Amino acid sequence: MSEPITLARPYAKAAFEFAKSESVVEQWSKNLLVAAGMAHDDQILNYFSRPDVRDEELVNLVCGNDASESYQNFVHLLVQNDRLSLLPEVADLFQHYLEQDSQSLTVDVYSAVELSDEQKQNMTVALSKRTGKDISLQTHIDESLMGGARIHCGDLVIDGTLSGKVERMKTELFN
């Protein structure tokens, strides 16, 4: 099965390109962030997948009353393809494309322990060199990683965690 971010990429790219061509990127970004917030709720996710709910009801729920017709059409496309659960990934990628277009990038760093200021600075410099963009780090603690760090830079993921290395070793040994 494909990763959600892989499935979301074409939708996010198309949404961004359309919004940019119509000069409505700001509004679409806000709409997608609200929709992504809704999709994080388990009850709403369950509602999205109920067979007795009509497509129009889902579009109205996600879009509200003040969304543009083009945004409603986009959400309807997600509904028809049973992809409403991808709204968080679509919103994240949309934001990534927006940042790429504006020469800045927000990077999420997950580590088992708090990173030192020096580590954050080194990471910021290295990522800035690699991407050619101004980097803004958002750090998150995830004790399940055991050690190391996982970096989410748009749709690029750099996994330097111990748990990631263990998984790669398992794959190499058993394949």
Phi, psi and omega in degrees: 000141182286153176289146180304322182294328178292319178291327183282335187307310181296326178293315181295317181297314179296318179298315181295314181299317179295310182300321179294317181294332180262002181058042179234027184301316182300313181294316180296322179299313178298314180300317181292324178295319177295314180297321179295321177299320177296318184289349176279345181276125183298323180295318179291320176301318177296321178297320178303326187263003179287131182287342182274359181265127181287153180303318182297324179295318179294317179298315179297320179297313184287321187271330186075199185266338189252015179281148179291161180297322180294321177292319177299320178296321178297313179296322178298322176299316177298319180297311182300325182266011179054050183238016179299331180294346179273001183306319178299318180291320178299315180297317179298314180293321176303314178298320178299313179296324177296315179294320178300320180293333183257009177067022173227159184212132174263128184243131176264128179241122179253126179221161181286331180228166178297134177279145177285163178300322179296317178297318179297317180296314179298319179294318179298315180296314182297316180291325177296318177296318183292321185262339184074022183232161172287130186253135173241117182272138169239116183260145181225142177264127176223096186296342180290348181283346179070324180174169181079199182211151172242128183248126176250109183241083187068236178264006173269128177238125177248113184253103177248027182274156176297319180296324177294319178294320177298316179298318179295321178296318177301315181298316180294322182289323187260002178242000000 
